[in-house]
């Protein structure tokens, strides 16, 4: 039988799952169909400033993360996210993980220790972007961890939403779910339009 603590946690997570996609609507310049400017800058886990111009000519996956979130742990603890990062990168796709947790909030990455903390996760993508001021997250309208985005080779935002079709934090659901990101990436790589360009993201709220 579910105890009160478990019930309360479940209710809190359920509310998170229902987070409105309109939360940052007024402050979100990057919407589905937008072309992300080449001049957009990101700071990686080593403190290096990167620009989106580096990735023109190849698709890009953006993954919002928070290592303390149970939905993120679902995909990292068994190696699912790392496997996706590796297999996607092997296809010539850039994978950028973004941490928008603010100082003092769950999941915050201190720039001084970020590189070591990212290495502990077994990260297999291109780099992790440090976004503690929330500039990047709010520009994309990122609301949950994970919240996933796919850009085509021209920088056009062609997918946004959930990582897969089962909104739970149970690892056993991964194998049963349709992975929306993998499908979108494969469609982009084969020159097809993304068949399901927007889904409802699920997870913990981004800790801005």
PyMOL commands that set and color helices and strands:
alter all, ss='L'
color gray80, all
select helices_A, chain A and resi 4-17+25-27+52-55+70-76+80-89+114-120+135-140+171-173+180-189
alter helices_A, ss='H'
color red, helices_A
select strands_A, chain A and resi 41-43+49-51+60-64+94-99+127-130+144-145+148-151+157-161+204-205
alter strands_A, ss='S'
color yellow, strands_A
deselect
rebuild
show_as cartoon
